[in-house]
Every structure is written in structure tokens, then in C-alpha cells.
């Protein structure tokens, strides 16, 4: 089953940029389709592959901070080719 995931990594600390950059670099290296914008990262692929990667990378990121938030939206379809029609 194909899915699309939009996620945001929010470390709750003053020095947050490096944590976010490292997370995004590891997600990019996953081999999955990854798109980014200034507010979130989108990952597209097969459910099991995406969730396996996210489980690992979210855990690794949370272990590097005292407190942090990950916000996820999951859609059951591959929306990577979406082009706004307006």
C-alpha cells in the first residue's frame, strides 16, 4: 500500500537547527521519495518501508534531544506527483 507522510521535527531546545538538518539528511538517504519545504518534509512510498524508516529515524532524533515533538500526517495514497490546479 502506497502512503504519503508529511512530518515536522520540532526539538524543544535553543540549539535545534543541527537536529533538524541531521534528521532530514538521514531521511533523504533512505532511498524513498522525499520532498521538503520550509515547514515540513514529505515522504512517499510503500507503507512498511516508510514506517520502518520513520520509526528508526524518529527514535534516533528523539534520543539526541531532551525534549522534542514530531507531527505526522499520513495519507493512504502516493501524492508525490500532486500539482495544484489553481
C-alpha positions in Angstrom: 0.0 0.0 0.0 1.4 3.4 -1.0 1.3 6.2 1.5 2.3 9.9 1.8 3.6 11.2 5.1 4.0 14.9 6.0 6.1 15.4 9.1 7.7 18.1 11.2 10.6 17.6 13.6 10.5 20.2 16.5 13.2 19.9 19.0 12.3 21.8 22.2 15.6 23.4 22.8 17.6 26.5 21.8 20.1 24.6 19.6 17.6 23.0 17.2 18.9 23.5 13.7 21.5 20.8 13.7 19.0 18.2 15.0 16.5 19.1 12.2 19.2 19.1 9.5 20.6 15.7 10.6 17.1 14.2 10.6 16.4 15.5 7.1 19.7 14.2 5.8 19.0 10.7 7.1 15.5 10.7 5.6 17.0 11.8 2.2 19.4 8.9 2.4 16.6 6.4 2.8 16.1 5.9 -0.9 12.4 6.9 -0.6 10.9 9.8 -2.4 11.4 12.9 -0.2 10.2 16.4 -0.8 10.8 19.3 1.5 9.6 22.8 2.1 10.4 25.3 4.9 7.7 23.9 7.2 7.7 20.2 6.7 9.2 17.1 5.0 7.1 14.8 2.9 8.0 11.1 2.4 6.3 8.8 -0.2 6.5 5.1 -0.7 5.3 1.7 0.5 3.7 1.7 3.9 6.1 -0.8 5.5 9.2 0.8 4.1 8.2 4.4 5.1 7.1 3.4 8.6 10.3 1.3 9.2 12.5 4.2 8.2 10.4 6.7 10.2 10.4 4.5 13.3 14.2 4.3 13.2 14.9 8.0 12.4 12.4 9.5 14.8 13.8 7.4 17.6 17.4 8.3 16.8 16.4 12.0 16.6 14.5 12.0 19.9 17.4 10.3 21.6 19.6 13.3 20.7 17.4 15.9 22.5 16.0 16.4 26.0 12.5 17.0 24.6 11.0 17.1 21.1 7.9 16.8 19.1 7.2 15.0 15.8 4.0 15.9 14.0 2.8 13.4 11.3 0.0 13.3 8.8 -0.4 10.0 6.8 -2.5 9.7 3.6 -3.2 6.4 2.0 -2.0 7.2 -1.5 1.1 8.4 -3.2 0.7 12.2 -3.6 4.2 12.9 -4.7 3.1 13.9 -8.2 0.5 16.3 -6.9 0.3 19.6 -8.8 -2.1 22.3 -7.6 -4.8 23.1 -10.2 -5.4 26.7 -9.1 
